[in-house]
């Protein structure tokens, strides 16, 4: 059954690392959903997205940032995205040293007056509210470092409420295909 998102929703992906089958499963799933308005890709596999989007026929509005494994410098290492009347700071996280601390990331997000700080690089799904800001990592679709396997997130922005964050993972489906399930 296709998901329905009642408020503006972003599909948040990171770290595909060339694992096109996983990305294709997610884009096929998203194509059947209602309410996903944007796709945010947080680096390390940035060249994967256009290839798989063409193959699946799913091409929403997207915002991309490059990671330490991306070599296409047409994409910035970080950017601000305005979405549903909120500001989001998107980055891969390697430059900000997210494996050691979120301090630099938080400082940059605050300087940009971001409502949410969205990053990748650690390959682990995570979210927390820190200093009134959402801090979110969707995990990795290509090389996960968690027991749930390949993960991604949806970020929904209801009017006059806190964000709705949902994590999803890929599981074996019928006929050898991958299926998306909520964590």
C-alpha positions as CSV (number, residue, x, y, z in Angstrom):
1,X,0.0,0.0,0.0
2,X,1.3,3.4,-0.9
3,X,2.1,5.9,1.8
4,X,0.2,9.2,2.0
5,X,1.9,12.2,3.6
6,X,-0.7,14.8,4.5
7,X,1.8,17.7,4.8
8,X,4.8,18.7,2.8
9,X,7.4,15.9,3.0
10,X,11.0,15.5,1.9
11,X,12.6,12.2,1.1
12,X,16.1,12.2,2.7
13,X,18.8,9.9,1.3
14,X,22.5,9.6,1.8
15,X,25.6,7.4,1.1
16,X,24.4,5.1,-1.7
17,X,28.0,4.4,-2.7
18,X,27.0,3.0,-6.1
19,X,24.5,0.5,-4.7
20,X,21.9,1.3,-7.4
21,X,19.5,-1.5,-6.6
22,X,18.8,0.0,-3.1
23,X,18.3,3.5,-4.5
24,X,16.0,2.1,-7.2
25,X,13.9,0.3,-4.6
26,X,13.5,3.6,-2.7
27,X,12.7,5.7,-5.7
28,X,10.2,3.1,-6.9
29,X,8.5,3.2,-3.5
30,X,8.5,7.0,-3.4
31,X,7.0,7.2,-6.9
32,X,3.9,5.4,-5.4
33,X,3.7,7.7,-2.4
34,X,1.6,10.9,-2.2
35,X,2.9,14.1,-0.7
36,X,6.7,13.7,-1.2
37,X,7.6,17.1,-2.7
38,X,11.3,17.1,-2.5
39,X,14.3,14.7,-2.4
40,X,17.4,15.7,-0.5
41,X,20.6,13.7,-1.2
42,X,23.4,14.2,1.3
43,X,26.4,13.0,-0.7
44,X,28.5,9.9,-1.3
45,X,26.9,8.6,-4.4
46,X,25.7,11.8,-6.0
47,X,26.2,10.4,-9.5
48,X,23.9,7.5,-8.7
49,X,20.8,9.7,-8.3
50,X,20.4,11.0,-11.9
51,X,21.0,7.5,-13.3
52,X,18.4,5.8,-11.1
53,X,15.9,8.6,-11.4
54,X,16.0,8.2,-15.2
55,X,15.6,4.4,-14.9
56,X,12.7,4.6,-12.4
57,X,11.0,7.6,-13.9
58,X,10.9,9.3,-10.5
59,X,12.3,12.9,-10.6
60,X,10.9,15.2,-7.9
61,X,12.5,18.5,-7.2
62,X,15.8,17.7,-5.5
63,X,18.6,19.3,-3.5
64,X,22.0,17.6,-3.6
65,X,25.2,18.1,-1.7
66,X,28.4,16.3,-2.4
67,X,30.3,14.1,0.1
68,X,33.9,13.1,0.5
69,X,33.4,10.3,-2.0
70,X,31.9,12.6,-4.7
71,X,34.0,14.3,-7.3
72,X,31.5,16.3,-9.2
73,X,32.2,19.9,-8.0
74,X,29.1,21.3,-9.6
75,X,27.4,20.4,-6.3
76,X,28.2,22.3,-3.1
77,X,29.4,20.6,0.1
78,X,26.5,22.3,2.0
79,X,23.5,24.4,1.2
80,X,20.4,26.0,2.7
81,X,17.0,24.7,1.5
82,X,13.8,26.6,2.1
83,X,11.0,24.1,2.4
84,X,7.4,24.5,3.8
85,X,8.4,27.8,5.4
86,X,11.4,26.3,7.2
87,X,15.1,26.5,6.7
88,X,17.2,23.4,6.4
89,X,21.0,23.2,6.4
90,X,22.0,20.3,4.3
91,X,25.6,18.8,4.3
92,X,27.4,15.5,4.1
93,X,29.2,16.2,7.4
94,X,32.7,15.1,6.7
95,X,34.0,18.7,6.6
96,X,32.3,19.4,9.9
97,X,33.8,16.3,11.6
98,X,30.5,14.6,12.5
99,X,32.2,11.4,13.5
100,X,33.8,13.2,16.4
101,X,31.3,15.9,17.4
102,X,28.2,17.7,16.2
103,X,29.4,21.0,17.6
104,X,30.6,22.5,14.3
105,X,27.5,21.3,12.5
106,X,25.3,22.9,15.2
107,X,27.3,26.2,15.1
108,X,26.9,26.4,11.3
109,X,23.2,25.6,11.4
110,X,22.6,28.2,14.0
111,X,24.6,30.8,12.0
112,X,22.4,30.1,9.0
113,X,19.3,30.3,11.3
114,X,18.3,26.8,10.2
115,X,15.3,25.0,11.7
116,X,16.8,21.7,10.8
117,X,20.3,20.4,10.2
118,X,20.4,17.4,7.9
119,X,23.6,15.4,7.4
120,X,25.0,12.0,6.3
121,X,28.5,10.5,6.5
122,X,28.1,8.4,9.6
123,X,26.0,5.8,7.9
124,X,23.8,5.6,11.0
125,X,20.1,6.8,11.2
126,X,19.7,9.4,14.0
127,X,17.6,12.3,15.0
128,X,17.4,14.6,17.9
129,X,16.2,18.0,18.9
130,X,19.2,20.1,20.0
131,X,18.8,23.8,20.9
132,X,15.4,23.9,19.3
133,X,16.7,22.5,16.0
134,X,16.1,19.2,14.3
135,X,19.4,17.3,13.7
136,X,18.8,14.4,11.3
137,X,20.9,11.7,9.6
138,X,19.0,9.3,7.4
139,X,21.6,6.5,7.6
140,X,23.0,4.9,4.5
141,X,21.4,3.1,1.5
142,X,24.7,1.7,0.3
143,X,27.0,0.8,3.2
144,X,25.0,0.9,6.5
145,X,26.6,0.7,9.8
146,X,23.6,-0.3,11.8
147,X,21.7,-3.6,12.5
148,X,18.7,-2.4,10.5
149,X,20.5,-2.5,7.1
150,X,20.0,0.2,4.4
151,X,18.0,3.1,5.8
152,X,16.5,6.5,4.7
153,X,14.1,9.0,6.2
154,X,11.1,11.1,5.4
155,X,10.8,14.5,7.0
156,X,7.3,15.9,7.1
157,X,6.6,19.5,8.0
158,X,3.1,20.0,9.5
159,X,1.7,23.5,9.9
160,X,2.3,24.8,13.4
161,X,3.8,21.6,14.7
162,X,7.2,19.9,15.3
163,X,8.5,17.8,12.4
164,X,7.5,14.3,11.8
165,X,10.5,12.1,11.2
166,X,10.1,8.5,10.0
167,X,12.9,6.1,9.3
168,X,12.5,3.4,6.7
169,X,14.7,0.4,5.8
170,X,15.0,-2.1,2.9
171,X,14.0,-5.7,3.4
172,X,13.8,-8.7,1.1
173,X,10.5,-8.7,-0.8
174,X,8.6,-11.0,-3.1
175,X,10.4,-12.5,-6.1
176,X,13.8,-11.3,-4.9
177,X,12.9,-7.6,-5.0
178,X,13.5,-5.2,-2.2
179,X,10.7,-3.8,-0.1
180,X,10.5,-0.7,2.0
181,X,9.3,-1.0,5.6
182,X,9.1,1.6,8.4
183,X,11.4,1.1,11.3
